[in-house]
């Protein structure tokens, strides 16, 4: 193998995906941590549900214009 191919392979394998705390714990927003270190806040599922509810409320509203 040529040096270029070796270097290219080396670069590809060194890439590391970094996860945020929110992604790690399944939260959309972490408001804080308990005294024991457990995170609390809004989970991604709760955020999606809230978004769907808001969209439905917007559809149901009667705007005067």
C-alpha positions as semicolon CSV with decimal commas, in nm:
position;residue;x (nm);y (nm);z (nm)
1;X;0,000;0,000;0,000
2;X;0,114;0,350;-0,069
3;X;0,168;0,603;0,209
4;X;-0,136;0,804;0,100
5;X;-0,370;0,508;0,144
6;X;-0,223;0,425;0,485
7;X;-0,261;0,785;0,600
8;X;-0,615;0,801;0,468
9;X;-0,711;0,485;0,656
10;X;-0,546;0,612;0,973
11;X;-0,742;0,939;0,958
12;X;-1,072;0,760;0,903
13;X;-1,031;0,531;1,204
14;X;-0,931;0,812;1,439
15;X;-1,264;0,993;1,413
16;X;-1,464;0,982;1,737
17;X;-1,829;1,077;1,768
18;X;-1,888;1,309;2,061
19;X;-2,219;1,288;2,243
20;X;-2,362;1,566;2,456
21;X;-2,502;1,491;2,800
22;X;-2,850;1,547;2,662
23;X;-2,803;1,279;2,397
24;X;-2,643;1,041;2,644
25;X;-2,931;1,054;2,891
26;X;-3,211;1,095;2,634
27;X;-3,295;1,451;2,733
28;X;-3,385;1,740;2,508
29;X;-3,301;1,984;2,787
30;X;-3,128;1,914;3,119
31;X;-3,250;2,161;3,381
32;X;-3,012;2,041;3,650
33;X;-2,888;1,749;3,853
34;X;-3,011;1,597;4,179
35;X;-2,782;1,576;4,482
36;X;-2,711;1,215;4,378
37;X;-2,599;1,329;4,032
38;X;-2,903;1,217;3,829
39;X;-3,007;1,463;3,557
40;X;-3,360;1,604;3,537
41;X;-3,537;1,804;3,274
42;X;-3,740;1,745;2,957
43;X;-3,683;1,419;2,772
44;X;-3,678;1,408;2,394
45;X;-4,009;1,217;2,396
46;X;-4,176;1,478;2,616
47;X;-4,051;1,758;2,391
48;X;-4,193;1,586;2,081
49;X;-4,530;1,537;2,255
50;X;-4,538;1,903;2,360
51;X;-4,456;2,012;2,005
52;X;-4,737;1,797;1,862
53;X;-4,983;1,938;2,119
54;X;-4,882;2,295;2,029
55;X;-4,927;2,224;1,658
56;X;-5,274;2,080;1,725
57;X;-5,369;2,383;1,936
58;X;-5,256;2,615;1,655
59;X;-5,476;2,425;1,409
60;X;-5,776;2,444;1,643
61;X;-5,748;2,819;1,706
62;X;-5,985;3,053;1,530
63;X;-5,793;3,357;1,418
64;X;-5,999;3,667;1,338
65;X;-5,801;3,740;1,025
